[in-house]
Amino acid sequence: MLRYHTTARDTADLILAEGFKDGCGRYMTANEYSGVWLANEAGESDIPGVLRGVRVA
């Protein structure tokens, strides 16, 4: 299954070197979330940056 993650260039380089790290925050909601955000399709993110395909087993 292929999913997508959009991030800044420097963060993309860190992900390639060290892997994903769980984040934690409210992300403009009342609830707190943790983990890594992945999209079902390329282009679903409003964040300008580097798009990476992530294969999930």
C-alpha positions as CSV (number, residue, x, y, z in Angstrom):
1,M,0.0,0.0,0.0
2,L,1.5,3.4,-1.0
3,R,0.8,6.5,1.1
4,Y,2.3,10.0,0.8
5,H,3.9,12.4,3.3
6,T,4.7,16.1,2.5
7,T,7.3,18.0,4.5
8,A,10.1,20.5,4.2
9,R,13.3,19.6,2.3
10,D,15.5,19.5,5.5
11,T,12.9,17.3,7.3
12,A,12.7,15.0,4.3
13,D,16.5,14.5,4.5
14,L,16.3,13.7,8.2
15,I,13.5,11.2,7.6
16,L,15.6,9.5,4.9
17,A,18.6,9.4,7.3
18,E,16.8,8.5,10.6
19,G,13.3,7.3,9.8
20,F,10.0,8.9,10.9
21,K,9.6,10.2,14.4
22,D,6.2,10.4,16.1
23,G,4.9,13.9,16.5
24,C,2.3,15.1,19.0
25,G,0.0,18.1,18.9
26,R,-3.6,19.4,18.5
27,Y,-3.2,20.5,14.8
28,M,-6.0,23.1,14.9
29,T,-8.4,20.8,16.8
30,A,-9.5,20.3,20.4
31,N,-8.0,16.8,20.4
32,E,-4.4,15.7,20.8
33,Y,-3.0,13.4,18.1
34,S,0.3,11.5,17.9
35,G,2.0,9.7,15.1
36,V,2.9,10.4,11.5
37,W,0.4,12.0,9.0
38,L,0.1,10.1,5.7
39,A,-2.2,10.9,2.8
40,N,-4.0,8.4,0.5
41,E,-3.3,10.4,-2.6
42,A,-0.5,12.7,-3.8
43,G,-1.5,16.3,-3.6
44,E,-3.9,16.0,-0.6
45,S,-1.7,18.3,1.6
46,D,-1.8,22.1,1.7
47,I,1.8,22.1,2.9
48,P,4.3,23.2,0.3
49,G,7.4,21.0,0.3
50,V,8.8,17.7,-0.7
51,L,6.4,14.8,-1.4
52,R,7.6,11.3,-0.5
53,G,5.9,8.1,-1.3
54,V,5.8,5.7,1.7
55,R,5.2,2.0,1.2
56,V,3.3,0.5,4.1
57,A,3.4,-3.2,4.6
